[in-house]
């Protein structure tokens, strides 16, 4: 059975949660491979809204294995809270959730450093989610991180915490003005969470490998989006992990040749939260209307999302970087009431035309978008379920995007519910 990756093509919040939820019945395993509780995957099931942060969307489906891979970073307190919230709503992940023993922990000092560093940066802040993601990945790369597996070697754990605090406390106290962290309290905190989460820990890479060799279907659930990738995004206004296709391989131990389909998810327009360049941003009433109609407020932090027109330059780049085999277009209904709709097809900076994303921050920040204009359809698409039902203008918009991106469209989302969907091709069937 095939494996399918679902990845964001923009700056996150593309509606991946809904697409993953929709495809999950076809999968045996749903696996996260990067990021952490910075993500906010909103899923509406039978009118009930669930917002998942660290947990794979697969947990909402009984019987599916939900895996958090080695490439993710995990805040035990936040994860536990999420598990308990689901339990209170009748969903128990005891037998379905598996966490890689190689995944790194987000420790209390990571969260404190994330928040303090943002405050310290002031005007130059990134606008992080404040969940400790950056400092946790920094420690991983600096070879001073703590993995779940390390919690079982108490001498090693104590020694590493001691060494880490010797470096971190002076920085936290002197530069950030924080009280700092106490070794024994932190050590006890680690052991407490080891014991509470031990039942979920396993060799997740082996589990995924065995599942694939057995012929099970695996769904790889991306978090954030391509333009937040640490290498290929709008650096430094990015997250701290790779969000693109290679992260499936490194974050779960899966060979690239085993990924059969890559579904890119893009909104019918563009949004971003946090700071950083956004060439098609609309700071006027047109953008305000997208925010209101699309309920564009962050699922994790509640922050208002910045809104703008669809950027073909950006999504084309995402299509190449990830090898998208099809596009899933979400929130088409939000554009229902516009008389004209714009598509950005190039940027211009100081007389030079760019048809690919420039790597210089100055260019990306100050370039002018070149638009083509299409007529709006001004008819309702909310909840439509077949392509033929879509107004001609909406079909034209979808076809224009598909042509310019050189990608077939597999799924069109016309509302937040599972059933509010036009399924053109099933990625698991093709
Ligand atoms: P961090 O991932 O918390 O370090 O935040 C870095 C940047 O990524 C900020 O601009 C965040 O707003 C953004 N970001 C992180 N996770 C998400 C997400 O799930 N959706 C949208 N933006 C995100």
Boltz pocket constraint, residues with backbone or C-beta under 6 A from the ligand:
constraints:
  - pocket:
      binder: B
      contacts: [[A, 11], [A, 12], [A, 13], [A, 38], [A, 39], [A, 40], [A, 126], [A, 127], [A, 128], [A, 129], [A, 130], [A, 131], [A, 132], [A, 133], [A, 134], [A, 223], [A, 224], [A, 228], [A, 237], [A, 238], [A, 239], [A, 240], [A, 273], [A, 274], [A, 275]]
      max_distance: 6.0
